[in-house]
Amino acid sequence: MGFREDAQVLIQQKKFDELESLWMNQIESDPKDVDTFLHLGKQLRKSEQRTQSDTLLGLLSDALKDKHLWPQRLAVLKELGRLSKHPAQLRPQIEEALRKSLGTHRSFERAYKFAGFADVQSNPVERADKIETWLTYDEGQCFFMTGRGAGCVTELNPELGICRLDFEKDKRVSVPLGAAAKFLMPLPEGHVLREKFTNGEKLKAAAKDSPPEFFARILQSFGRPMVMSEVRDAVIGIVPQEKWNSWWTSARKNPQVITSGTGAKATYAFAGSESDAEAAIRRDFDRADAKTKLELARKHSGRSKELANAFSSALATEAARIARTDAAMAWQILTTLESLPGTYTSPLEASSLLGGAMASRTIAAINDKPMREKALAVVRENHPDWPKVYAEEFFLDSEPRILTNIMNALEEAGQNDIRDRLFDETLRYPRRHPHAFYWLAKRLHDDETLSDRANYNLLFQLLDALTHDEFAPVRARLKDLFDKGGLAVRIVMGQENEEGARKLVETLDRYGALEEYRRDTLKQAAHMKYPTLREPQEEPVYATADSLEKKRAELTHLKAVEIPANSKALQAAREMGDLRENFEYKAARQRAEYLSARVGELAGEISRVRVLDPAQIDTSVARVGTKIELSNGDVRRDVTILGPWESDPEHGVYSNQSDVAKKLIGHASGDIVSFMGNDYMIESIRRWNE
């Protein structure tokens, strides 16, 4: 065991005399490992040996002074000061060690004075810490900063709490001293990027002559795995920006560089030799899941024939193992092996994994888009019922390009019935198929001629879609359809449907998910198509003959009975005198005002009445005067739409002016509609009195 382990054992056994002897022997032989000594000093204090800890640390400090190991002595003195009740007593010793360690720094005196180290009331340990921290970023020190590359400190300004650095592209970049440790990575002596400031042209030539070797030097200097963006930052000013792509392609070919992960998150590490690199890759491969194994094989099969063969054989075995539980991954493995250089014996045919009734589910589980496209091509070539598989995949996939390929294949094969069925299903249940719904809307948008499916029903479906979470992945793209020249505006301008345009203008502001400027664009299109929409229009009051008769009777009663009776009461109250304190007079006046307003309201409504005639009600779609049967699984309910006079929501009767009714009006049997926050199918539509 080493010194640290031996000392810890003695502390645990409470053999403190033997510990002291061991401590002194270590001081004599090698006192440089200050961190170990300080750790053991803390362990002694925990064992209630504070005096011995302070004594031994003091002896260590003296030995470091004798050997002129000033930075180590400073660290020990600061620890003693932190643990002392009177740290100021150590000020002279700390100052001596501070000056011997850091006194050659250009900004030492400036930092020393601003820190107020000489202030007798100050804590010398805290002030020494500040000075050390500041001088870490002294003039001439070199650092690496993400996004800027390597740079040098040109100014340390403790008064402002900043340091300034010059980078290749940016000069005098200010970095707060409190945050410098987070943003600046020191470049010690021997780091490849320090050569940029001492022999820049030679460094550029080295990077140009051998990108793989220079990349290895970068990884060795940083001493840790790096991502591509960090490497790109590291070579700022060394590799020209316009040469980066070609340089990076070449640099990654170093056989001692190990790549882990994919895309922008891939990391690159350096191995001591090619055999070490292959060994590390094999270890990663053996520990990885099937997906990661496939990625490693793609990246590293070109390293050697032996590695390629090992990967291919192992992957073929893996494909056979998971064929029943993960057919999609097994198919990807077998398909990829066909293009890799390794030799293997295939345990099964890849195409067999895409046969049968579950082919569409297997394809949908393939994450890689080009691989899904390839799988679809294999299915079309080999599957006896490929149109059915394509139809199922249409609702399972979310990639517009693949949906287009599916539809093109069906149309080329004359499968128009399947195509139309898919379209109808998409428009009937848009919330079930949000990606297919967006794709279809975009297809209608891109068509030069306006299809019959591009109508006001679709327009309101698009507006509703913006409010539902199912459409979150495509919401931004759906909104693009409402721009000038987009599908929504083309529907308004191309459809002859003034009633639909009026409904759009009246309800558009309820769709807050659509930006105001886009709503204004639709309104302007509707007003341009139908200028009369700009004129205010009184909405008719729909009523049954019975309710109209009741309202007329109420109006007659008000005029013939209520108003005359109230006039007599008002006259009688006047005759009582002193109208200011006359309660009866005030009550009669208020009653007169109410009766007058009620008469005006009734007369106005009656003048706008349209009597509902059951014989004239068109039941092709939901409208005023119809009863709609809704179903949601086992739940069934009837909703009747009449005028405001007949409204009785508790019994399923809603005014045509209500939000509930407006969401139903215009829909036909078989449509999916929203009612009270849930989706229902319209089973039937009949007259309200049937």
C-alpha positions in Angstrom: 0.0 0.0 0.0 1.0 3.6 -0.4 1.5 6.4 2.1 -2.1 7.5 2.0 -3.6 4.0 2.5 -1.1 3.2 5.3 -1.8 6.4 7.1 -5.6 5.9 6.9 -5.2 2.4 8.5 -3.2 3.8 11.4 -5.8 6.6 12.0 -8.6 4.0 12.0 -6.5 1.9 14.5 -5.8 5.0 16.5 -2.0 4.4 16.3 -1.2 8.1 16.2 2.5 7.7 17.3 3.2 5.4 14.4 1.3 7.8 12.1 3.6 10.6 13.2 6.6 8.6 12.4 5.2 7.6 9.0 4.3 11.3 8.3 7.9 12.5 9.0 9.4 9.8 6.8 7.2 10.9 4.0 8.1 14.5 4.5 11.8 13.6 4.2 11.3 11.5 1.1 8.6 13.3 -0.9 6.5 16.2 0.5 5.0 17.3 -2.8 1.7 15.4 -2.6 0.1 18.2 -0.5 -3.5 17.0 -1.2 -2.8 13.7 0.5 -1.3 15.4 3.6 -4.2 17.8 3.8 -6.7 14.9 3.5 -5.0 13.0 6.3 -5.0 16.2 8.5 -8.8 16.3 8.1 -9.0 12.7 9.1 -7.0 13.4 12.2 -9.4 16.2 13.2 -12.4 13.9 12.8 -10.6 11.5 15.2 -10.4 14.4 17.7 -6.6 14.8 17.1 -6.7 18.5 16.3 -3.5 19.4 18.0 -1.5 16.7 16.3 -3.0 17.6 13.0 -1.9 21.2 13.3 1.5 20.2 14.5 2.1 17.8 11.6 0.8 20.3 9.0 3.1 22.9 10.5 6.1 20.6 10.2 5.0 19.9 6.6 4.9 23.7 5.9 8.4 24.2 7.3 9.8 21.3 5.2 8.2 22.8 2.0 9.8 26.1 2.8 13.2 24.5 3.1 12.7 22.8 -0.2 11.5 26.1 -1.8 8.2 24.4 -2.8 6.3 27.7 -2.5 2.9 26.8 -4.2 2.6 23.7 -2.0 3.6 25.7 1.2 0.9 28.3 0.3 -1.8 25.6 0.1 -0.8 24.2 3.5 -0.7 27.7 5.1 -4.1 28.5 3.8 -5.5 25.3 5.2 -3.9 26.0 8.6 -5.4 29.5 8.4 -8.9 28.2 7.7 -8.8 26.0 10.7 -7.3 28.6 13.0 -9.3 31.0 15.2 -6.7 33.7 14.5 -5.7 33.4 10.8 -4.2 36.9 10.8 -1.3 35.5 12.8 -0.3 33.7 9.6 -0.3 36.8 7.4 3.5 37.2 7.1 4.0 33.5 6.2 1.1 33.5 3.7 2.3 36.7 2.1 5.9 35.3 1.7 4.5 32.1 0.1 2.1 34.2 -2.1 4.9 36.4 -3.4 7.3 33.5 -4.0 4.5 31.5 -5.9 2.8 34.3 -7.9 5.0 37.4 -7.6 6.3 37.1 -11.1 2.8 37.6 -12.6 2.4 40.8 -14.5 -0.6 41.9 -12.5 0.5 40.6 -9.1 0.9 44.0 -7.4 -2.3 45.3 -8.9 -4.3 42.3 -7.6 -2.4 42.4 -4.2 -3.4 46.0 -3.6 -7.0 45.7 -4.8 -7.5 42.6 -2.7 -6.4 44.6 0.4 -4.1 41.9 1.6 -2.1 44.2 3.8 -5.3 45.3 5.7 -4.6 44.1 9.3 -8.4 43.6 9.8 -8.7 41.3 6.7 -8.6 37.5 6.6 -5.3 36.7 4.8 -6.6 33.3 3.6 -9.6 34.8 1.9 -7.5 37.6 0.3 -4.9 35.1 -0.9 -7.7 33.0 -2.5 -8.9 36.0 -4.4 -5.4 36.9 -5.6 -4.8 33.4 -6.8 -8.2 33.2 -8.6 -7.6 36.6 -10.3 -4.0 35.7 -11.4 -5.2 32.5 -13.0 -6.5 34.9 -15.7 -3.5 37.2 -15.8 -2.2 38.8 -19.0 -0.5 36.3 -21.3 -2.5 33.2 -20.0 -4.0 31.1 -22.8 -7.5 29.6 -22.7 -10.0 27.7 -24.9 -13.5 29.0 -25.1 -16.4 27.2 -26.7 -17.6 29.0 -29.9 -14.4 31.2 -30.1 -11.5 28.7 -29.9 -8.1 29.5 -28.4 -7.4 33.0 -27.1 -5.0 34.9 -24.8 -5.7 37.3 -21.9 -4.7 40.8 -22.8 -6.0 42.5 -19.7 -6.8 41.6 -16.1 -9.0 44.1 -14.4 -9.9 43.0 -10.8 -11.5 46.4 -10.1 -14.2 45.8 -12.8 -14.2 42.0 -12.1 -13.3 41.1 -15.6 -10.5 39.8 -17.9 -10.3 40.5 -21.6 -9.1 38.1 -24.2 -8.2 38.2 -27.9 -9.5 35.4 -30.0 -9.1 34.7 -33.7 -12.3 36.5 -34.8 -13.1 38.5 -31.7 -10.9 40.9 -29.8 -11.1 42.2 -26.3 -13.8 39.8 -25.3 -14.8 40.5 -21.7 -15.4 37.6 -19.3 -16.5 38.1 -15.7 -13.9 36.7 -13.3 -16.7 35.0 -11.3 -17.8 33.1 -14.4 -14.4 32.6 -16.0 -13.9 29.1 -14.6 -17.1 28.0 -16.4 -16.3 29.5 -19.8 -12.5 29.4 -20.0 -10.5 26.1 -20.1 -6.8 26.7 -19.4 -4.3 25.7 -22.1 -1.2 24.4 -20.2 2.3 24.2 -21.5 2.6 21.5 -24.1 -1.0 21.9 -25.3 -1.2 21.9 -29.1 -3.3 25.1 -29.2 -0.6 27.1 -27.4 1.6 26.8 -30.5 -0.9 29.0 -32.3 0.5 31.9 -30.4 4.2 30.9 -30.7 4.5 29.4 -34.1 1.1 29.7 -35.9 2.3 29.1 -39.4 4.0 25.9 -38.5 0.8 24.7 -36.7 -1.4 25.6 -39.8 1.0 23.6 -42.0 0.8 20.6 -39.7 -3.0 20.7 -39.7 -3.0 20.9 -43.5 -0.4 18.2 -44.2 -1.9 15.5 -42.0 -5.5 16.1 -40.7 -5.7 12.7 -39.0 -2.4 13.2 -37.1 -3.3 16.8 -36.1 -6.8 15.6 -34.9 -5.0 13.0 -32.7 -2.8 15.8 -31.2 -5.9 17.8 -30.4 -7.6 14.9 -28.6 -4.4 14.1 -26.7 -4.0 17.7 -25.6 -7.5 18.0 -24.3 -7.3 14.6 -22.7 -11.0 13.7 -23.0 -13.5 12.8 -25.7 -14.7 15.7 -27.8 -17.7 16.4 -30.0 -17.4 17.8 -33.5 -18.4 21.4 -32.6 -15.5 21.5 -30.0 -13.0 20.3 -32.6 -14.3 22.9 -35.0 -13.8 25.6 -32.4 -10.3 24.3 -31.6 -9.1 24.7 -35.2 -10.5 28.3 -35.6 -7.7 30.2 -37.2 -5.8 27.0 -38.0 -8.0 25.4 -40.6 -9.7 27.8 -43.0 -13.5 27.9 -42.6 -14.0 27.0 -46.2 -11.8 23.9 -45.9 -13.4 22.6 -42.7 -15.7 20.0 -44.3 -12.9 18.3 -46.3 -10.5 18.6 -43.4 -12.9 17.0 -41.0 -13.7 14.2 -43.4 -10.0 13.4 -43.6 -9.3 13.9 -39.9 -11.8 11.3 -38.7 -10.0 8.6 -40.7 -7.3 8.3 -38.0 -7.4 4.6 -37.1 -6.7 5.5 -33.5 -9.7 7.6 -33.1 -12.8 6.0 -31.6 -16.2 7.4 -32.5 -19.2 6.9 -30.1 -22.8 7.9 -30.9 -24.2 9.5 -34.0 -24.8 13.0 -35.4 -23.9 16.2 -33.6 -23.7 14.3 -30.3 -21.1 11.8 -31.5 -17.9 11.9 -29.4 -14.4 11.2 -30.5 -11.7 9.8 -28.3 -8.0 8.8 -28.9 -6.6 5.4 -28.3 -2.9 4.6 -27.8 -2.7 2.3 -30.9 -4.8 0.9 -33.7 -5.1 -2.4 -31.7 -6.1 -0.5 -28.6 -8.8 1.3 -30.7 -10.1 -1.9 -32.1 -10.2 -3.5 -28.6 -12.1 -0.6 -27.2 -14.6 -0.8 -30.1 -15.1 -4.5 -29.6 -15.7 -3.9 -25.9 -18.3 -1.2 -26.7 -19.9 -3.6 -29.3 -20.1 -6.5 -26.9 -21.9 -4.4 -24.2 -24.2 -2.6 -26.6 -27.9 -3.3 -27.6 -28.8 -4.3 -31.1 -29.3 -0.8 -32.4 -26.0 0.5 -31.1 -24.2 -2.6 -32.4 -25.5 -1.9 -35.8 -24.3 1.7 -35.6 -20.8 0.6 -34.5 -20.7 -1.9 -37.4 -21.6 0.8 -39.9 -18.8 3.1 -38.6 -16.0 0.7 -37.9 -16.3 -2.3 -40.3 -13.9 -0.7 -42.6 -11.1 -0.7 -40.0 -10.0 -4.3 -40.7 -11.3 -7.5 -42.3 -11.2 -9.3 -38.9 -13.3 -6.6 -37.2 -15.8 -6.6 -40.1 -16.2 -10.4 -40.0 -16.7 -10.4 -36.3 -19.3 -7.7 -36.4 -21.2 -9.3 -39.3 -21.3 -12.7 -37.7 -22.4 -11.3 -34.4 -25.1 -9.2 -35.9 -26.5 -12.1 -38.0 -26.8 -14.1 -34.8 -28.4 -11.1 -33.1 -31.0 -10.8 -35.9 -32.0 -14.4 -35.6 -32.3 -14.0 -31.8 -34.7 -11.0 -32.0 -36.6 -11.9 -35.1 -39.7 -12.8 -33.2 -39.6 -10.0 -30.6 -38.3 -7.1 -32.8 -38.8 -7.9 -36.4 -38.1 -4.3 -37.4 -34.6 -4.3 -35.9 -33.9 -7.8 -37.2 -34.8 -6.6 -40.7 -32.6 -3.5 -40.5 -29.7 -5.6 -39.3 -30.0 -8.2 -42.2 -30.5 -5.4 -44.8 -27.5 -3.4 -43.5 -25.3 -6.5 -43.5 -25.8 -6.8 -47.2 -23.8 -3.6 -47.7 -21.1 -4.2 -45.1 -17.7 -5.8 -46.0 -17.8 -8.7 -43.4 -18.7 -12.3 -44.2 -21.5 -14.1 -42.4 -24.1 -16.8 -42.8 -27.6 -15.4 -42.9 -30.0 -17.3 -40.6 -33.1 -16.2 -42.5 -34.3 -14.2 -45.4 -34.8 -10.5 -44.6 -37.9 -10.3 -46.8 -39.6 -13.0 -44.7 -39.7 -10.5 -41.8 -42.0 -8.2 -43.9 -44.5 -10.8 -44.8 -47.8 -11.7 -43.2 -50.5 -9.6 -41.6 -48.2 -7.5 -39.3 -46.0 -6.2 -42.1 -47.2 -2.6 -41.7 -46.5 -2.7 -37.9 -43.0 -3.9 -38.7 -42.4 -1.1 -41.2 -43.7 1.5 -38.8 -41.3 0.4 -36.1 -38.3 1.1 -38.4 -36.9 4.4 -37.1 -34.7 5.2 -40.0 -36.6 7.0 -42.8 -34.6 5.7 -45.8 -34.8 2.2 -44.4 -38.6 2.5 -44.1 -38.8 3.5 -47.7 -36.6 0.5 -48.7 -38.9 -1.8 -46.6 -42.0 -0.4 -48.5 -40.3 -1.2 -51.8 -39.6 -4.8 -50.6 -43.2 -5.2 -49.5 -44.5 -4.0 -52.9 -42.2 -6.5 -54.7 -42.9 -9.5 -52.5 -46.1 -9.2 -50.4 -49.2 -10.6 -52.1 -51.5 -8.0 -50.4 -49.2 -5.0 -50.6 -52.0 -2.4 -51.2 -53.5 -3.4 -47.8 -50.1 -3.0 -46.1 -49.6 0.4 -47.8 -53.0 1.5 -46.7 -52.3 0.6 -43.1 -48.8 2.2 -43.2 -50.5 5.4 -44.5 -52.0 6.0 -41.0 -49.0 4.7 -39.1 -46.3 6.9 -40.7 -45.7 10.6 -39.9 -43.2 11.4 -42.7 -44.8 13.4 -45.6 -42.5 12.1 -48.2 -43.3 8.5 -47.3 -47.1 9.2 -47.3 -46.6 10.7 -50.8 -44.8 7.6 -52.0 -47.5 5.4 -50.6 -50.2 7.3 -52.4 -48.3 7.5 -55.6 -47.8 3.7 -55.6 -51.5 3.1 -55.0 -52.5 5.5 -57.8 -49.9 4.0 -60.2 -51.4 0.5 -59.5 -54.9 1.8 -60.1 -55.9 1.3 -56.5 -58.1 4.4 -56.6 -60.8 2.9 -54.3 -58.2 2.4 -51.6 -57.0 5.9 -52.1 -60.4 7.4 -51.8 -61.2 5.3 -48.7 -58.0 6.6 -47.1 -59.0 10.2 -47.9 -62.5 9.8 -46.6 -61.2 8.1 -43.4 -58.7 11.0 -42.9 -61.3 13.7 -43.3 -63.8 11.8 -41.1 -61.4 11.3 -38.2 -58.7 14.0 -38.5 -57.8 13.8 -34.8 -57.1 10.1 -35.1 -54.8 10.7 -38.1 -53.2 14.1 -37.6 -50.2 13.5 -39.8 -52.3 12.1 -42.6 -54.7 15.0 -42.2 -51.9 17.5 -42.6 -50.5 15.6 -45.6 -53.9 15.6 -47.3 -54.4 19.3 -46.6 -50.9 20.1 -48.0 -51.7 18.0 -51.1 -54.9 20.0 -51.7 -52.9 23.2 -51.1 -50.3 22.2 -53.7 -52.9 21.2 -56.4 -53.3 23.9 -59.0 -57.0 23.3 -59.2 -59.3 23.3 -56.2 -60.5 19.8 -55.4 -64.1 19.1 -54.3 -62.6 18.1 -50.9 -61.2 21.6 -50.5 -64.4 23.1 -49.1 -65.7 25.0 -46.0 -66.1 21.8 -44.1 -62.3 21.2 -44.5 -61.6 24.8 -43.6 -63.4 24.5 -40.3 -61.6 21.2 -39.7 -58.3 23.0 -40.2 -59.3 25.7 -37.7 -60.4 23.1 -35.1 -57.2 21.2 -35.6 -55.2 24.2 -34.4 -56.8 23.9 -31.0 -56.2 20.2 -30.4 -53.0 18.7 -28.9 -52.9 15.8 -31.4 -51.9 18.3 -34.0 -49.0 19.8 -32.0 -46.3 18.3 -34.2 -47.8 19.8 -37.4 -49.5 22.9 -35.9 -46.9 25.4 -37.3 -47.2 23.8 -40.8 -51.0 23.8 -40.6 -50.9 27.6 -39.9 -48.9 28.1 -43.1 -52.0 27.0 -45.0 -53.8 30.2 -43.8 -51.2 32.6 -45.4 -52.0 34.6 -48.5 -52.4 32.3 -51.4 -52.7 29.3 -49.1 -55.4 26.7 -49.1 -57.7 28.5 -46.6 -57.8 31.7 -48.7 -58.3 29.7 -51.9 -61.3 27.9 -50.4 -62.9 31.2 -49.5 -62.3 32.7 -52.9 -63.1 29.5 -54.9 -66.2 28.2 -53.2 -69.7 29.6 -53.9 -70.9 29.4 -50.3 -72.0 32.7 -48.9 -73.5 31.0 -45.8 -70.2 29.3 -45.1 -68.3 32.6 -45.6 -70.7 34.4 -43.2 -70.2 31.7 -40.6 -66.4 32.0 -41.0 -66.4 35.7 -40.5 -68.7 35.5 -37.5 -66.7 32.7 -35.7 -63.1 33.3 -36.8 -62.2 35.4 -33.8 -62.9 32.4 -31.5 -59.9 30.6 -33.0 -57.2 32.3 -30.9 -54.7 29.6 -31.9 -54.5 31.3 -35.3 -52.6 34.6 -35.3 -54.6 37.8 -35.8 -52.9 38.7 -39.1 -53.9 35.4 -40.5 -57.5 35.7 -39.3 -57.6 39.2 -40.9 -56.3 37.7 -44.2 -59.3 35.2 -44.2 -61.8 38.0 -43.3 -60.5 40.2 -46.1 -60.8 37.3 -48.6 -64.4 36.6 -47.5 -65.3 40.3 -47.7 -63.8 40.5 -51.2 -65.8 37.5 -52.3 -69.0 38.7 -50.7 -69.0 42.5 -50.1 -72.5 42.2 -48.5 -70.8 40.5 -45.5 -69.5 44.0 -44.5 -73.1 45.1 -43.9 -74.6 44.4 -40.5 -77.3 41.8 -40.7 -80.0 41.0 -38.2 -80.0 37.3 -37.4 -83.5 35.7 -37.8 -85.2 34.2 -34.8 -86.2 30.7 -35.6 -89.3 29.5 -33.8 -92.0 26.8 -33.9 -95.6 27.9 -34.5 -96.5 27.1 -30.9 -93.7 29.3 -29.4 -94.6 32.2 -31.7 -98.2 32.0 -30.6 -97.1 32.1 -27.0 -94.8 35.1 -27.6 -97.6 37.0 -29.4 -99.9 36.3 -26.5 -97.3 37.6 -24.1 -96.9 40.8 -26.1 -100.7 41.3 -26.2 -101.0 40.7 -22.5 -98.2 43.2 -21.8 -99.9 45.9 -24.0 -103.5 45.3 -22.9 -103.1 44.4 -19.2 -99.7 44.9 -17.7 -98.9 48.4 -19.0 -102.3 49.9 -18.3 -102.3 48.5 -14.8 -98.9 49.9 -14.1 -99.9 53.3 -15.5 -102.7 53.4 -13.0 -100.3 52.5 -10.2 -97.9 55.2 -11.3 -100.7 57.8 -11.3 -101.8 56.8 -7.9 -98.3 57.0 -6.5 -97.9 60.5 -8.0 -101.0 61.7 -6.1 -99.3 60.7 -2.8 -97.0 63.8 -3.2 -93.2 64.2 -2.4 -91.9 61.9 -5.2 -88.3 62.0 -3.6 -89.3 59.7 -0.7 -92.1 57.9 -2.6 -91.1 54.2 -2.8 -94.3 53.2 -4.6 -93.6 55.8 -7.3 -90.1 54.6 -7.8 -91.2 51.0 -8.0 -93.9 51.9 -10.6 -91.4 53.8 -12.7 -88.9 50.9 -12.7 -91.8 48.6 -13.7 -92.8 50.9 -16.5 -89.3 50.9 -17.9 -89.0 47.1 -17.7 -92.4 46.7 -19.5 -91.5 49.1 -22.2 -88.1 47.4 -22.8 -89.8 44.0 -22.8 -92.4 45.1 -25.3 -89.7 46.5 -27.6 -87.6 43.3 -27.3 -90.6 41.0 -28.1 -91.8 43.1 -31.0 -88.3 43.1 -32.5 -87.9 39.4 -32.1 -91.3 38.7 -33.5 -90.6 40.9 -36.5 -87.6 38.7 -37.3 -89.2 35.4 -36.7 -88.9 32.6 -39.2 -91.4 29.9 -38.4 -90.0 26.3 -38.6 -92.2 24.1 -40.9 -91.4 20.4 -40.3 -92.3 19.6 -43.8 -89.7 22.0 -45.2 -86.8 20.9 -43.0 -83.9 19.4 -45.0 -82.3 16.6 -42.9 -79.3 16.0 -45.2 -77.2 18.0 -42.6 -77.6 19.2 -39.1 -79.5 22.6 -39.1 -82.1 24.5 -37.2 -85.2 22.3 -36.8 -83.3 18.9 -36.7 -82.7 16.3 -34.1 -79.3 14.7 -34.2 -78.5 11.3 -32.8 -74.9 11.1 -31.5 -72.9 8.1 -30.5 -69.6 7.5 -28.7 -69.1 3.8 -28.2 -72.0 2.7 -26.0 -73.0 6.3 -25.2 -75.8 7.6 -27.3 -77.7 10.9 -27.0 -80.1 13.1 -28.9 -79.5 16.8 -29.5 -82.2 19.0 -30.9 -81.4 22.4 -32.5 -84.3 24.9 -32.4 -84.5 28.7 -31.9 -83.6 30.6 -28.7 -87.2 30.5 -27.4 -87.3 26.7 -27.2 -83.8 26.4 -25.7 -83.7 23.8 -22.9 -80.2 22.3 -22.5 -81.1 20.1 -19.6 -83.4 18.2 -22.0 -81.0 18.2 -25.0 -82.6 21.2 -26.8 -80.1 23.9 -27.8 -80.5 27.3 -29.4 -79.1 27.6 -32.9 -77.2 30.6 -31.5 -75.3 28.5 -28.9 -71.7 27.3 -29.4 -72.9 23.7 -29.0 -75.3 24.0 -32.0 -72.8 25.9 -34.1 -70.3 23.0 -33.9 -73.0 20.6 -35.1 -74.6 22.7 -37.9 -73.5 21.8 -41.4 -72.3 18.2 -40.5 -73.9 15.1 -42.1 -74.5 11.6 -40.9 -71.2 9.8 -40.4 -69.2 12.9 -39.5 -67.2 13.1 -36.3 -68.2 16.2 -34.3 -67.2 17.7 -31.0 -69.9 17.8 -28.3 -69.2 18.9 -24.7 -65.5 18.2 -25.1 -65.8 14.7 -26.5 -65.9 13.3 -30.1 -69.2 11.8 -31.3 -70.3 10.3 -34.6 -73.5 11.5 -36.1 -75.7 8.4 -36.5 -78.8 10.0 -37.9 -80.5 13.4 -38.5 -84.3 13.8 -38.5 -86.9 16.5 -38.0 -87.2 17.8 -34.4 -90.8 16.6 -33.9 -90.2 13.0 -35.1 
